[in-house]
Amino acid sequence: MEHLPADVRAAIRLFAFYIANGTVDLDLLDGIDYKPQLMASGSALEMVFAVFTNVLQLDEVGEVVNEGDAQYRAAQWIRGYCDPDYRVDPPFETWETELHGP
């Protein structure tokens, strides 16, 4: 495979749009201005994308099957990062927060 499937590229692009627009999971993040906190630390934004892409699943033809779940888990990470009283349920598993690459 030379490129990511178009469905995956679209999911990542849309997620990036939501992050930049401040509209990731409006129910969970209502009233939380997370953008300044994420932009202040590159590692925080890096982790948001790691959670999203680690949770994202594809079917046998490369189409995304759980974009909403991946966005929700990323939103939970954002909420936990911005709100020390918030408890992620269920807690993150190691594979969900694993950073890949250099």
N, C-alpha and C positions, 0 to 999 in steps of 0.2 A: 504494500500500500504506500503510495507516494505522498498522499495528502490525507488529512482527516476527512471523514465523510462530511458532506455539506450540512447534514443535520446536526452534527457535533459543532461545526464551526458556527452555525446559526445559534445554537444554544449558548455557546460561550459569548458570542457577540451580544446577544440579547441580555445576558447576565451582566456583562460589562456596562451596557446601557443603563440597566437598573441601578447598578452601583453608582455610576456617575450622576444619575438623575435623582438619587436618593429615594428610590421607590422599590427597593427589595422588600418583599413580604410586608406590605403595609400593616397587616394585622399584628404581626409579632413585633415590628419595630416602630409602631405608632408613637410619635412624640420623641423619638430618639434621633438626634441629629448626629448620625454616625460618620458622615463624610469627613469632617475635620479630624476626627480621631484616627480614621483609617489612613488618611493622607499624611498625617504627621509621622507615621511609621511605615516604611515600606514593607516591613516584615508582617504587619497586621494585614495589609492588603494582599500580600503574598499568601497568607494563610487562608483568607477568604476564598481565593481562587483555588487553592489546594483542596479545601474541603469540597467546593463545588465540583471540581473535576474528578476528585477521588470517588465521590458518591455517584456521579453520573454513570448510567448504565446504557449499553447499546444492545439492540437485538442482533440476530445473525446477519442482517444485511446492513448494519451500521447506522440504524436509526435510533435516536434517543428514546428511551422508554420511561424515564423517571425525572424529567427536567424539574418538575415541581418539588419532588423530594430533595433533589440536589440543592435547589434554591432555598428550601426551608432549612436544611441542615447548615448551609452557609449563613443564613439569617440568624440561626441559633448561635453560631459562633460569634457573629457580630454583636448580638444582644449580650452574650456573656462577656465579651470584651468591653463593652460600653457600660454595662450595668452589673456591678459586683454582687447585687442581690439576686440576680437571675441564675437559676440552675438549669442547665441543659438536661432535657429528659427525652430519650435515654442519654446517658453520658456518651461522649464521643469514644469510639473505639480507635485504637492506635492507627489502623489503616486509613481512617477518615482524615486524620490530621498529618499524615506522612508527607514530607516534602521530597520530591523526586528531582534528580538532576544535580548539576554542579552547585 
